[in-house]
Amino acid sequence: MKGLVFDLSIPRYVLAKGVGGMYPKLHYGRGSCLSLRELASPTLPGPDWVRLRPLLTGLCGSDMGTIFFKMSPQMEPFNSFPAVLGHEVLAEVTELGPQARGVEVGQKVAVNPLLPCRCGASNRRASYVYGPESFRGVRQHTFDVVLELLARREGPDPSMLVTHTFPLARYTGGHRGQSVPRPPSVSEDRFRAHGEPMNTSFRPLPFLNEARAERVSGVRLQKLRRAAQEARDAFTAGGPVAAVATCDLVTFPYPSLFAFSGGALSPAPYVMMTNRMQVVQYLEDGTTRTLLFNPSDYERGQEAPFFKSLREKYGDFVSDKMMTRRHGTVQSHLTALGLKPEDVDYIAFDHLHVQDVRRWLGGDGEPAYFPRAKLLVQRAEWESVKNLHPLEKVWYVPGGTDGVPQERVVLLDGDTWLGRGAAILSTPGHTMGNMSLAVATDREVFVVSENGVASESYTPLQSRIPGVRAFAEQMGWEVVLNGNTRESSLEQYSSMVVEKVFAGPSRVEAAFVNFHPSSLLTGSLVAPGLSPTITLPAPNHGDIRPTAAARRAA
């Protein structure tokens, strides 16, 4: 069997301590104290021991302290070398010693990290429960270590582990007065919905998920504000994106009541908004990737019940000639940029309202327009669209995701660093799986979503739209929501604050935030008094280029 082994070496210690700050892989890369080794299979040392098959194993703080030579001297009695790392374990019992009691073969158990023997068994119940959530919010170096091991195709053999029965905690209700849910199977943990797990080359953005774990909404907002700034600093330090281009797709009507949560004063029942697509190219592990963010198939989007009812109410002529303006299709914009369908690696949407992805990915017998592209979507959004609540159905295209092959869907669990200068922020509220695009250039950060309909949604005291400033002052709101849904307004408000901090001030007009709505408030004669106070220059940077390697692969 194989094990992930840390073996202390004085020369490697001196080298890593000396220049490891500049070259972190000296701590965990090839030639470091960390290696994958063949180990002898363990036997049961006594009659009351059990054999386990590890299901999930984490790298914890003490492991990282060991790898980076930051372990407290107080822990020396617990360390010996060489040491097999990964002592926080969720496992299944596979064999019992003849005197083992309290567990049974096939049962899932958690192992207490200190592995106490009988002489030190006062803490009989383990204080830890581990699962996929364990990896969220772990500091950046942990993910660097994990990604290095994945890149080297290395990892411990999860075939066996032996332990005394005392360190085992059974999932039979709870511990220390708290309810502990019985864990699902590992296949459910890792592949819970209708898609693949997150791409292993992606990594979580740091700090934000820890703040989201706070249960009290007001305290959570304070923590998110601080975490967003820390995450932004880490994100921008990673370097700029290769290129981004913004493409206008279609201008369409949207209820004034929703646009500013009822705060705008105008006799017009609708504002006009322009839906836009971002084409983003960034480096992922040295390879240029192409992402389409919000490539709306707006012809099919008209089948969403809300917009279908508008067309029935006003008729085709008014709907097409007076209330809608088509600027270009996804296909025509890609052609203008010199891209072919096989150049696209990923597509993503801030949420799936009014979206039909079957033309792009294939579904219900229809061939895929993009032969290689995968859909990046938050797990919560994908699960919601498959099981819509009656209050949600009016905004979704019926069957818009039906028949999409599972292998074309990548499920995300929170904030995701896609590659250099490109990230997805988890911004729930507008929908439960809402997310935002963040793009860093060498001078600024752009944030794109539909949580707000205008830049002034994030600085409402600067708005000259009648009623918006007074509404924000009366309510004491820092941001004004795009309020067509009520899944979770508290979460949407907090998400907008995260977007506001992450984007930072606009370089063009510092009084406004560098936020760019995916559907942008647009001035129109049919919407008097509802023109934006300012329209910032759209996110554009660098030159979008074809990716020859991707085409050859296709």
C-alpha positions as CSV (number, residue, x, y, z in Angstrom):
1,M,0.0,0.0,0.0
2,K,1.0,3.6,-0.4
3,G,1.2,6.4,2.1
4,L,1.9,10.2,2.0
5,V,5.1,10.4,4.2
6,F,6.8,13.3,5.8
7,D,10.5,12.5,6.7
8,L,12.5,15.2,8.3
9,S,15.8,16.0,6.7
10,I,18.1,18.7,8.1
11,P,19.5,19.9,4.7
12,R,16.0,20.1,3.3
13,Y,14.8,21.9,6.4
14,V,17.6,24.5,6.1
15,L,16.9,25.0,2.4
16,A,13.1,25.4,2.9
17,K,13.4,27.7,5.9
18,G,15.9,29.8,4.0
19,V,14.2,30.4,0.7
20,G,10.8,28.6,1.1
21,G,9.0,31.9,1.3
22,M,10.0,32.7,-2.3
23,Y,9.7,29.1,-3.5
24,P,6.9,27.3,-1.5
25,K,7.3,24.1,-3.4
26,L,10.5,23.5,-1.5
27,H,8.2,22.5,1.3
28,Y,6.0,20.0,-0.7
29,G,7.3,19.6,-4.2
30,R,9.7,17.0,-5.6
31,G,12.8,16.7,-3.5
32,S,11.1,18.0,-0.3
33,C,10.5,16.1,2.9
34,L,7.1,15.1,1.5
35,S,6.9,11.9,-0.7
36,L,4.7,9.0,-1.7
37,R,6.1,5.7,-0.5
38,E,5.3,2.0,-0.5
39,L,4.4,0.9,3.0
40,A,3.8,-2.5,4.6
41,S,0.2,-3.4,5.1
42,P,-0.8,-3.0,8.7
43,T,-1.9,-5.9,10.8
44,L,-4.3,-5.8,13.8
45,P,-2.0,-5.2,16.9
46,G,-4.6,-6.5,19.4
47,P,-7.9,-8.3,19.7
48,D,-9.9,-5.0,20.2
49,W,-8.6,-3.2,17.2
50,V,-10.4,-2.8,13.9
51,R,-9.4,-2.3,10.2
52,L,-10.9,0.7,8.3
53,R,-11.2,1.7,4.7
54,P,-10.7,5.5,4.6
55,L,-13.4,7.3,2.6
56,L,-12.3,10.9,3.1
57,T,-9.0,12.1,4.6
58,G,-8.0,15.8,5.1
59,L,-4.8,17.7,5.5
60,C,-5.4,19.7,8.7
61,G,-3.5,22.5,10.4
62,S,-1.1,20.2,12.2
63,D,-0.2,18.5,8.9
64,M,0.4,21.9,7.3
65,G,2.4,23.1,10.3
66,T,4.6,20.0,9.9
67,I,5.1,20.5,6.1
68,F,5.9,24.2,6.5
69,F,8.0,23.7,9.7
70,K,5.7,25.7,11.9
71,M,4.6,23.1,14.4
72,S,4.8,24.2,18.0
73,P,7.5,22.5,20.1
74,Q,4.7,21.6,22.5
75,M,3.6,19.0,19.9
76,E,7.0,17.2,19.8
77,P,5.8,14.3,22.0
78,F,3.2,13.5,19.4
79,N,5.5,13.5,16.4
80,S,8.0,11.0,15.1
81,F,9.5,10.6,11.7
82,P,8.9,9.4,9.2
83,A,5.2,10.3,9.7
84,V,2.3,9.3,7.5
85,L,0.1,12.4,7.1
86,G,-3.7,12.5,7.0
87,H,-5.0,11.7,10.4
88,E,-8.5,13.2,10.1
89,V,-10.4,10.4,8.6
90,L,-14.0,9.4,7.7
91,A,-13.9,5.6,7.1
92,E,-15.8,2.4,6.8
93,V,-15.2,-0.5,9.1
94,T,-14.0,-3.5,7.1
95,E,-12.7,-6.0,9.8
96,L,-13.2,-6.4,13.6
97,G,-10.8,-7.9,16.1
98,P,-12.4,-10.7,18.2
99,Q,-12.9,-8.4,21.2
100,A,-13.8,-5.2,19.3
101,R,-17.0,-3.7,20.6
102,G,-19.2,-0.7,19.7
103,V,-18.8,-0.8,16.0
104,E,-19.8,-3.2,13.2
105,V,-18.5,-4.0,9.7
106,G,-19.8,-1.6,7.1
107,Q,-20.4,1.2,9.6
108,K,-19.1,4.7,8.8
109,V,-17.0,6.2,11.6
110,A,-14.9,9.3,12.3
111,V,-11.5,8.8,13.8
112,N,-10.3,11.1,16.6
113,P,-7.1,12.8,15.3
114,L,-5.2,12.1,18.5
115,L,-5.9,8.4,18.3
116,P,-5.9,7.8,22.0
117,C,-5.2,4.4,23.4
118,R,-7.0,2.8,26.4
119,C,-4.7,4.5,28.9
120,G,-5.8,7.9,27.5
121,A,-9.4,7.3,26.5
122,S,-11.2,9.9,28.6
123,N,-12.3,11.7,25.4
124,R,-14.1,8.7,24.1
125,R,-16.3,10.6,21.7
126,A,-14.5,12.3,18.8
127,S,-15.0,16.0,18.5
128,Y,-14.7,16.1,14.7
129,V,-17.0,15.3,11.8
130,Y,-15.4,15.4,8.3
131,G,-16.8,15.5,4.8
132,P,-16.5,17.5,1.6
133,E,-17.2,20.7,3.5
134,S,-13.9,20.2,5.3
135,F,-11.9,21.5,2.4
136,R,-13.9,24.8,2.1
137,G,-12.2,27.9,3.6
138,V,-8.8,26.2,4.2
139,R,-5.9,28.6,3.7
140,Q,-4.2,28.9,0.4
141,H,-1.1,26.8,1.1
142,T,-3.2,23.8,1.8
143,F,-4.7,23.9,-1.7
144,D,-1.2,24.5,-3.2
145,V,-0.1,21.2,-1.5
146,V,-3.2,19.3,-2.7
147,L,-2.9,20.6,-6.2
148,E,0.8,19.7,-6.3
149,L,0.0,16.2,-5.4
150,L,-2.7,16.0,-8.0
151,A,-0.4,17.4,-10.6
152,R,2.1,14.6,-9.7
153,R,-0.7,12.0,-9.8
154,E,0.2,11.2,-6.2
155,G,-1.9,10.3,-3.3
156,P,-2.1,7.8,-0.5
157,D,-3.6,4.4,-1.2
158,P,-7.0,4.5,0.7
159,S,-7.1,0.7,1.1
160,M,-6.5,0.2,4.8
161,L,-6.0,1.7,8.2
162,V,-6.0,0.0,11.7
163,T,-7.0,1.7,14.9
164,H,-8.2,0.9,18.4
165,T,-11.9,1.2,19.0
166,F,-11.7,4.1,21.5
167,P,-10.9,6.8,18.9
168,L,-14.0,6.0,16.8
169,A,-17.1,8.1,16.8
170,R,-20.3,6.5,15.5
171,Y,-22.9,8.4,13.4
172,T,-25.9,7.6,15.6
173,G,-27.3,10.9,16.5
174,G,-25.0,13.5,17.9
175,H,-22.3,14.5,20.4
176,R,-21.8,17.3,22.9
177,G,-25.4,18.3,22.7
178,Q,-25.4,18.9,18.9
179,S,-27.1,17.0,16.2
180,V,-24.7,15.2,13.8
181,P,-26.3,14.1,10.5
182,R,-25.6,10.7,9.3
183,P,-23.2,11.1,6.4
184,P,-24.4,10.0,2.9
185,S,-22.3,7.6,0.9
186,V,-19.1,8.9,-0.6
187,S,-20.5,8.8,-4.1
188,E,-23.3,11.1,-2.9
189,D,-20.7,13.3,-1.2
190,R,-18.6,13.8,-4.2
191,F,-21.1,13.6,-7.1
192,R,-24.3,14.6,-5.4
193,A,-26.1,16.2,-8.4
194,H,-26.3,15.6,-12.1
195,G,-22.7,16.6,-13.1
196,E,-19.0,16.2,-12.5
197,P,-17.2,17.5,-9.4
198,M,-15.2,20.7,-9.6
199,N,-12.3,20.6,-12.0
200,T,-9.2,19.7,-10.0
201,S,-7.2,22.5,-11.5
202,F,-9.6,25.1,-10.1
203,R,-9.0,26.2,-6.5
204,P,-11.3,28.0,-4.0
205,L,-10.8,31.7,-3.4
206,P,-9.6,32.1,0.2
207,F,-11.3,33.7,3.2
208,L,-14.9,34.2,1.9
209,N,-16.3,30.8,2.8
210,E,-15.1,31.0,6.4
211,A,-17.1,34.3,6.7
212,R,-20.2,32.7,5.2
213,A,-20.2,30.0,7.9
214,E,-21.3,32.7,10.4
215,R,-25.0,32.1,11.3
216,V,-26.0,35.5,12.4
217,S,-26.8,37.6,9.3
218,G,-25.6,40.9,10.6
219,V,-22.3,39.5,11.9
220,R,-22.0,37.5,8.7
221,L,-22.2,40.7,6.6
222,Q,-19.4,42.3,8.7
223,K,-17.2,39.2,8.2
224,L,-17.9,39.0,4.5
225,R,-16.9,42.7,4.0
226,R,-13.5,42.0,5.6
227,A,-13.1,38.7,3.8
228,A,-13.9,40.2,0.4
229,Q,-11.1,42.7,0.7
230,E,-8.7,39.9,1.8
231,A,-9.8,37.7,-1.1
232,R,-9.5,40.6,-3.5
233,D,-5.9,41.2,-2.4
234,A,-5.0,37.5,-2.9
235,F,-6.8,37.5,-6.3
236,T,-5.1,40.5,-7.8
237,A,-1.7,39.3,-6.5
238,G,-2.2,36.3,-8.8
239,G,-1.7,38.4,-11.9
240,P,-4.0,39.7,-14.7
241,V,-6.3,38.0,-17.1
242,A,-5.1,37.5,-20.7
243,A,-8.1,39.2,-22.3
244,V,-11.8,40.0,-21.9
245,A,-14.3,41.4,-24.4
246,T,-17.9,42.5,-23.8
247,C,-20.6,41.8,-26.4
248,D,-24.1,43.3,-26.4
249,L,-26.7,40.7,-27.2
250,V,-30.3,42.1,-26.8
251,T,-32.1,45.0,-25.2
252,F,-35.4,44.0,-23.5
253,P,-38.1,45.3,-21.1
254,Y,-38.0,44.6,-17.4
255,P,-40.5,45.7,-14.7
256,S,-39.5,49.0,-13.1
257,L,-40.9,47.7,-9.8
258,F,-38.2,45.0,-9.7
259,A,-35.2,47.0,-11.0
260,F,-34.6,49.1,-7.9
261,S,-36.8,47.1,-5.4
262,G,-39.6,49.6,-5.9
263,G,-37.5,52.6,-5.1
264,A,-37.5,54.3,-8.6
265,L,-40.3,56.8,-9.3
266,S,-41.6,56.7,-12.9
267,P,-44.9,56.3,-14.7
268,A,-43.2,53.8,-17.0
269,P,-44.0,50.2,-16.2
270,Y,-40.7,48.9,-17.6
271,V,-37.1,49.8,-17.7
272,M,-35.0,48.7,-20.6
273,M,-31.9,46.5,-20.0
274,T,-29.2,45.3,-22.3
275,N,-28.0,41.7,-21.8
276,R,-24.3,41.3,-22.4
277,M,-21.8,38.5,-22.8
278,Q,-18.2,38.5,-21.6
279,V,-15.6,36.5,-23.5
280,V,-12.7,35.8,-21.2
281,Q,-9.3,34.3,-21.9
282,Y,-7.1,33.3,-19.0
283,L,-4.2,30.9,-18.2
284,E,-5.1,27.7,-16.4
285,D,-2.0,25.6,-15.6
286,G,-0.2,27.3,-18.5
287,T,-2.9,26.7,-21.0
288,T,-5.1,29.5,-22.4
289,R,-8.7,28.8,-21.7
290,T,-11.8,30.6,-23.2
291,L,-14.9,31.2,-21.1
292,L,-18.2,32.7,-22.3
293,F,-20.0,34.3,-19.4
294,N,-23.7,34.8,-20.0
295,P,-23.9,33.5,-23.6
296,S,-27.7,33.9,-23.6
297,D,-29.7,32.1,-26.3
298,Y,-32.2,35.0,-26.2
299,E,-34.5,33.6,-28.9
300,R,-35.2,30.6,-26.8
301,G,-35.2,32.7,-23.6
302,Q,-38.5,34.1,-24.7
303,E,-40.1,30.9,-23.7
304,A,-39.7,31.7,-20.0
305,P,-43.3,32.2,-18.7
306,F,-42.8,35.9,-17.7
307,F,-41.5,37.0,-21.1
308,K,-43.8,34.7,-23.0
309,S,-46.8,36.4,-21.3
310,L,-45.4,39.9,-22.3
311,R,-45.3,38.8,-25.9
312,E,-48.9,37.5,-25.7
313,K,-50.0,40.8,-24.0
314,Y,-48.4,43.2,-26.5
315,G,-48.2,41.2,-29.6
316,D,-45.3,40.4,-31.9
317,F,-45.0,43.8,-33.6
318,V,-44.7,45.8,-30.4
319,S,-42.6,43.2,-28.7
320,D,-40.1,42.9,-31.6
321,K,-40.1,46.5,-33.0
322,M,-40.6,48.7,-29.9
323,M,-39.6,46.8,-26.8
324,T,-36.7,44.7,-28.1
325,R,-33.5,45.5,-29.9
326,R,-31.2,42.8,-31.1
327,H,-27.5,43.7,-31.2
328,G,-26.0,40.4,-32.2
329,T,-26.0,36.7,-31.4
330,V,-23.5,34.6,-29.5
331,Q,-22.5,33.1,-32.8
332,S,-22.0,36.4,-34.6
333,H,-20.0,37.9,-31.9
334,L,-17.6,34.9,-31.7
335,T,-17.1,35.1,-35.5
336,A,-16.3,38.8,-35.2
337,L,-13.7,38.0,-32.5
338,G,-12.1,35.3,-34.7
339,L,-13.3,32.4,-32.6
340,K,-14.8,29.1,-33.6
341,P,-17.1,26.9,-31.5
342,E,-14.2,24.5,-30.7
343,D,-12.2,27.4,-29.2
344,V,-14.6,27.6,-26.2
345,D,-13.6,25.6,-23.1
346,Y,-16.3,26.8,-20.7
347,I,-19.6,28.6,-20.6
348,A,-21.3,30.0,-17.4
349,F,-24.2,32.2,-16.4
350,D,-24.6,34.3,-13.3
351,H,-27.8,32.3,-12.9
352,L,-30.2,30.3,-15.0
353,H,-33.1,32.7,-15.3
354,V,-34.4,32.8,-18.9
355,Q,-31.6,30.5,-20.1
356,D,-31.8,27.5,-22.4
357,V,-28.4,25.8,-22.7
358,R,-29.4,22.9,-24.9
359,R,-28.3,24.6,-28.2
360,W,-24.8,25.1,-26.7
361,L,-24.3,21.8,-24.9
362,G,-26.7,19.4,-26.6
363,G,-29.8,17.9,-25.1
364,D,-33.0,16.2,-26.1
365,G,-31.4,14.8,-29.2
366,E,-30.0,18.2,-30.3
367,P,-26.3,18.3,-31.3
368,A,-24.0,20.7,-29.3
369,Y,-22.9,23.9,-30.9
370,F,-19.8,24.0,-28.7
371,P,-18.2,20.6,-29.2
372,R,-15.8,20.9,-26.2
373,A,-17.4,23.4,-23.8
374,K,-18.5,22.5,-20.3
375,L,-21.0,24.4,-18.2
376,L,-19.7,25.9,-15.0
377,V,-22.7,26.2,-12.5
378,Q,-23.1,26.4,-8.8
379,R,-24.4,23.1,-7.4
380,A,-27.2,25.0,-5.7
381,E,-28.4,26.5,-9.0
382,W,-28.3,23.2,-10.8
383,E,-30.3,21.4,-8.1
384,S,-32.8,24.3,-8.0
385,V,-33.4,24.3,-11.8
386,K,-34.1,20.6,-11.7
387,N,-36.6,21.0,-8.8
388,L,-38.2,24.4,-9.2
389,H,-40.5,26.0,-6.6
390,P,-43.7,27.5,-7.9
391,L,-42.4,31.0,-7.0
392,E,-39.4,30.4,-9.3
393,K,-41.0,28.9,-12.3
394,V,-42.0,32.1,-14.0
395,W,-38.3,33.1,-14.7
396,Y,-37.0,29.7,-16.0
397,V,-37.3,28.3,-19.5
398,P,-39.3,25.0,-19.3
399,G,-36.9,22.2,-20.0
400,G,-34.0,24.5,-20.6
401,T,-31.5,22.0,-19.2
402,D,-33.2,18.8,-20.1
403,G,-31.1,16.1,-21.7
404,V,-27.8,17.9,-21.2
405,P,-25.1,15.2,-20.8
406,Q,-23.8,14.9,-17.3
407,E,-20.2,15.1,-18.5
408,R,-20.8,18.6,-19.9
409,V,-21.7,20.0,-16.5
410,V,-19.1,21.0,-13.8
411,L,-20.7,21.7,-10.4
412,L,-19.0,24.4,-8.3
413,D,-19.3,24.7,-4.6
414,G,-18.7,28.3,-3.8
415,D,-16.0,30.8,-4.8
416,T,-13.8,29.4,-7.5
417,W,-10.4,30.6,-8.8
418,L,-10.5,29.6,-12.4
419,G,-7.1,30.7,-13.4
420,R,-4.9,33.8,-13.6
421,G,-7.1,36.9,-13.3
422,A,-10.4,35.0,-13.6
423,A,-12.7,33.8,-10.8
424,I,-16.3,33.0,-9.9
425,L,-17.7,34.5,-6.8
426,S,-20.5,32.7,-5.1
427,T,-23.2,35.5,-4.6
428,P,-26.4,33.8,-3.5
429,G,-29.6,35.6,-3.0
430,H,-31.0,36.6,-6.4
431,T,-31.2,32.9,-6.8
432,M,-29.8,30.3,-4.4
433,G,-26.9,29.5,-6.8
434,N,-26.3,33.0,-8.1
435,M,-22.6,33.7,-9.0
436,S,-20.6,36.6,-10.3
437,L,-17.6,36.9,-12.7
438,A,-14.5,38.6,-11.4
439,V,-11.8,39.6,-13.8
440,A,-8.5,41.3,-12.9
441,T,-6.5,43.3,-15.3
442,D,-3.2,45.0,-14.5
443,R,-5.1,48.1,-13.4
444,E,-8.5,47.2,-12.1
445,V,-11.0,44.4,-11.2
446,F,-14.3,44.0,-13.0
447,V,-17.3,42.3,-11.4
448,V,-20.3,41.1,-13.4
449,S,-23.7,39.8,-12.3
450,E,-27.4,40.6,-12.2
451,N,-27.7,41.3,-8.5
452,G,-27.9,45.0,-9.5
453,V,-29.1,46.5,-12.7
454,A,-26.8,49.5,-12.7
455,S,-23.5,50.6,-11.2
456,E,-25.5,53.0,-9.0
457,S,-27.3,50.1,-7.5
458,Y,-24.1,49.8,-5.4
459,T,-23.9,53.5,-4.6
460,P,-27.5,54.6,-4.5
461,L,-26.7,57.9,-2.8
462,Q,-25.0,58.9,-6.1
463,S,-28.1,58.1,-8.2
464,R,-30.0,60.8,-10.0
465,I,-32.9,58.4,-10.9
466,P,-36.0,59.9,-9.3
467,G,-36.7,58.2,-5.9
468,V,-33.7,55.9,-5.7
469,R,-31.5,58.0,-3.4
470,A,-34.5,58.9,-1.1
471,F,-35.5,55.2,-1.0
472,A,-32.0,54.2,0.0
473,E,-31.8,56.9,2.7
474,Q,-35.2,56.0,4.1
475,M,-34.4,52.3,4.3
476,G,-30.8,52.8,5.4
477,W,-29.6,50.6,2.5
478,E,-26.0,50.6,1.3
479,V,-27.1,48.8,-1.9
480,V,-30.4,48.5,-3.8
481,L,-31.3,45.0,-5.0
482,N,-32.6,43.8,-8.3
483,G,-35.7,42.5,-6.6
484,N,-37.6,40.2,-8.9
485,T,-37.0,37.3,-6.6
486,R,-37.3,36.8,-2.9
487,E,-35.4,33.5,-2.3
488,S,-33.2,35.3,0.1
489,S,-33.0,39.1,0.1
490,L,-30.6,39.1,3.1
491,E,-28.2,37.0,1.3
492,Q,-28.5,39.0,-1.9
493,Y,-27.7,42.2,0.0
494,S,-24.6,40.7,1.6
495,S,-23.6,39.3,-1.8
496,M,-23.8,42.8,-3.3
497,V,-21.6,44.1,-0.6
498,V,-19.0,41.4,-1.4
499,E,-19.2,42.4,-5.1
500,K,-18.8,46.1,-4.2
501,V,-15.7,45.5,-2.1
502,F,-14.2,43.0,-4.5
503,A,-14.7,45.3,-7.5
504,G,-13.4,48.5,-5.8
505,P,-13.9,52.0,-7.2
506,S,-14.1,52.6,-10.9
507,R,-11.0,54.1,-12.5
508,V,-13.3,56.3,-14.6
509,E,-15.4,57.7,-11.8
510,A,-14.2,56.9,-8.3
511,A,-17.6,57.7,-6.8
512,F,-19.0,54.6,-8.4
513,V,-18.1,50.9,-8.0
514,N,-16.5,49.0,-10.9
515,F,-19.5,46.7,-11.2
516,H,-20.9,45.9,-14.6
517,P,-24.5,44.4,-14.7
518,S,-24.9,41.4,-17.0
519,S,-28.2,43.0,-17.9
520,L,-27.4,46.8,-18.0
521,L,-29.9,49.5,-17.3
522,T,-30.3,51.3,-20.7
523,G,-31.8,54.7,-21.4
524,S,-34.9,54.7,-23.6
525,L,-37.7,57.0,-24.7
526,V,-40.2,54.4,-23.5
527,A,-38.8,54.5,-20.0
528,P,-38.7,58.2,-19.0
529,G,-36.7,59.0,-15.9
530,L,-35.2,55.6,-15.8
531,S,-31.8,56.2,-17.6
532,P,-28.7,55.3,-15.7
533,T,-26.8,58.1,-13.9
534,I,-23.6,56.8,-15.4
535,T,-22.6,54.0,-17.7
536,L,-19.1,52.8,-17.1
537,P,-17.0,51.6,-20.0
538,A,-17.7,47.9,-20.5
539,P,-15.1,45.3,-19.5
540,N,-12.6,45.1,-22.3
541,H,-8.9,44.3,-22.0
542,G,-6.2,42.7,-24.2
543,D,-6.9,40.8,-27.5
544,I,-9.1,37.7,-27.8
545,R,-7.3,35.1,-29.9
546,P,-8.1,31.7,-31.3
547,T,-6.6,28.8,-29.4
548,A,-5.0,26.5,-32.0
549,A,-4.3,23.7,-29.5
550,A,-8.0,23.6,-28.5
551,R,-9.1,23.3,-32.1
552,R,-6.7,20.5,-32.8
553,A,-8.0,18.7,-29.7
554,A,-11.5,19.0,-31.0
